[in-house]
Amino acid sequence: MKKEFVDQVFSSVSSKYDFMNDVMSFGLHRVWKNEVISLLKIYKDSLVLDLASGSGDISKKIKEKYDCKCIALDANIKMLELAKKKIDSASPFYIYGTAENLPFKKSIFDYVIVSFGLRNFNDIPESLKQINRVLKKEGTFICLEFSEANNPIFREVIKAYYKVIPNLGLLFANNKIAYEYLVESIINFPNQIELTKKLTEAGFKTIKVIDIIDGVAAIHISKKQ
Ligand SMILES: C[S@@+](CC[C@H](N)C(=O)[O-])C[C@H]1O[C@@H](n2cnc3c(N)ncnc32)[C@H](O)[C@@H]1O
């Protein structure tokens, strides 16, 4: 049920996806994604999975900065097509698939990166187990996702801003429903502590959390045991 709905949402927003990311985050999502890229220690033979790649921002940045093998996987065809068009190169290699059933052998990736994807997954615990399975021993999982601001007053300010987002969706993309889903998915997503617990349960260790803008978003960096 959620799977089909999420697929419809991303099909309906695909043509305006990059534009709306800039509008809603005031361009800040680019800075946050750059921060993720700056955390990577990639070598020529490294294999990286950009999971829930969407329009391909992470794969594009990896390709521009590193000479390595990269796979972009997403559950939505239109988003994958967007990425192909935007990156316009032989790398990354694109795969249509789902996080809950990753079509890879175990222990092959040096990094799995999920940027603003996890909260959309149909089954987060199973997806985390799959990510753990496909990572090499000591391989790194990096998750960039919306989270919970630490300061209670700022948290209320952010909540008020979230209420505006569906109207931005209506105004700029003529699509209120998709952006209502976006807000709902952010509000329902585990905060930093809860996500750390889920990562531990899925078999990850040495979990480090980097808060962005006091925790409005957070990067969770964890290793496969
Ligand atoms: C908000 S976009 C993020 C795209 C990109 N990573 C970024 O940071 O801009 C979320 C993406 O997750 C994908 N997605 C949703 N559920 C998925 C699943 N179960 N497995 C793989 N991808 C999924 C959607 O199709 C969509 O492209």
The ligand as an SDF file (V2000), in Angstrom:
LIG
                    3D

 27 29  0  0  0  0  0  0  0  0999 V2000
   13.2560   12.1840   -1.6410 C   0  0  0  0  0  0  0  0  0  0  0  0
   13.8920   11.1720   -2.9350 S   0  0  0  0  0  0  0  0  0  0  0  0
   15.6360   11.2510   -2.6270 C   0  0  0  0  0  0  0  0  0  0  0  0
   16.4220   11.2400   -3.8770 C   0  0  0  0  0  0  0  0  0  0  0  0
   17.9010   11.5330   -3.7690 C   0  0  0  0  0  0  0  0  0  0  0  0
   18.6040   10.5130   -3.0290 N   0  0  0  0  0  0  0  0  0  0  0  0
   18.1500   12.8930   -3.1730 C   0  0  0  0  0  0  0  0  0  0  0  0
   18.7890   12.9890   -2.1240 O   0  0  0  0  0  0  0  0  0  0  0  0
   17.7300   13.8930   -3.7680 O   0  0  0  0  0  0  0  0  0  0  0  0
   13.4770    9.5570   -2.3820 C   0  0  0  0  0  0  0  0  0  0  0  0
   13.7010    8.4810   -3.4100 C   0  0  0  0  0  0  0  0  0  0  0  0
   13.5030    7.2170   -2.7590 O   0  0  0  0  0  0  0  0  0  0  0  0
   12.9760    6.3290   -3.7210 C   0  0  0  0  0  0  0  0  0  0  0  0
   12.3960    5.1770   -3.0070 N   0  0  0  0  0  0  0  0  0  0  0  0
   11.2700    5.1510   -2.2830 C   0  0  0  0  0  0  0  0  0  0  0  0
   11.0680    3.9270   -1.7630 N   0  0  0  0  0  0  0  0  0  0  0  0
   12.1100    3.1710   -2.1780 C   0  0  0  0  0  0  0  0  0  0  0  0
   12.4900    1.8110   -1.9540 C   0  0  0  0  0  0  0  0  0  0  0  0
   11.7390    1.0110   -1.2010 N   0  0  0  0  0  0  0  0  0  0  0  0
   13.6290    1.3580   -2.5130 N   0  0  0  0  0  0  0  0  0  0  0  0
   14.3930    2.1740   -3.2890 C   0  0  0  0  0  0  0  0  0  0  0  0
   14.0830    3.4690   -3.5380 N   0  0  0  0  0  0  0  0  0  0  0  0
   12.9660    3.9650   -2.9880 C   0  0  0  0  0  0  0  0  0  0  0  0
   11.9720    7.1740   -4.4810 C   0  0  0  0  0  0  0  0  0  0  0  0
   11.6110    6.5970   -5.7110 O   0  0  0  0  0  0  0  0  0  0  0  0
   12.7340    8.4930   -4.5940 C   0  0  0  0  0  0  0  0  0  0  0  0
   13.4440    8.5860   -5.8000 O   0  0  0  0  0  0  0  0  0  0  0  0
  1  2  1  0
  2  3  1  0
  2 10  1  0
  3  4  1  0
  4  5  1  0
  5  6  1  0
  5  7  1  0
  7  8  2  0
  7  9  1  0
 10 11  1  0
 11 12  1  0
 11 26  1  0
 12 13  1  0
 13 14  1  0
 13 24  1  0
 14 15  1  0
 14 23  1  0
 15 16  2  0
 16 17  1  0
 17 18  1  0
 17 23  2  0
 18 19  1  0
 18 20  2  0
 20 21  1  0
 21 22  2  0
 22 23  1  0
 24 25  1  0
 24 26  1  0
 26 27  1  0
M  CHG  2   2   1   9  -1
M  END
$$$$
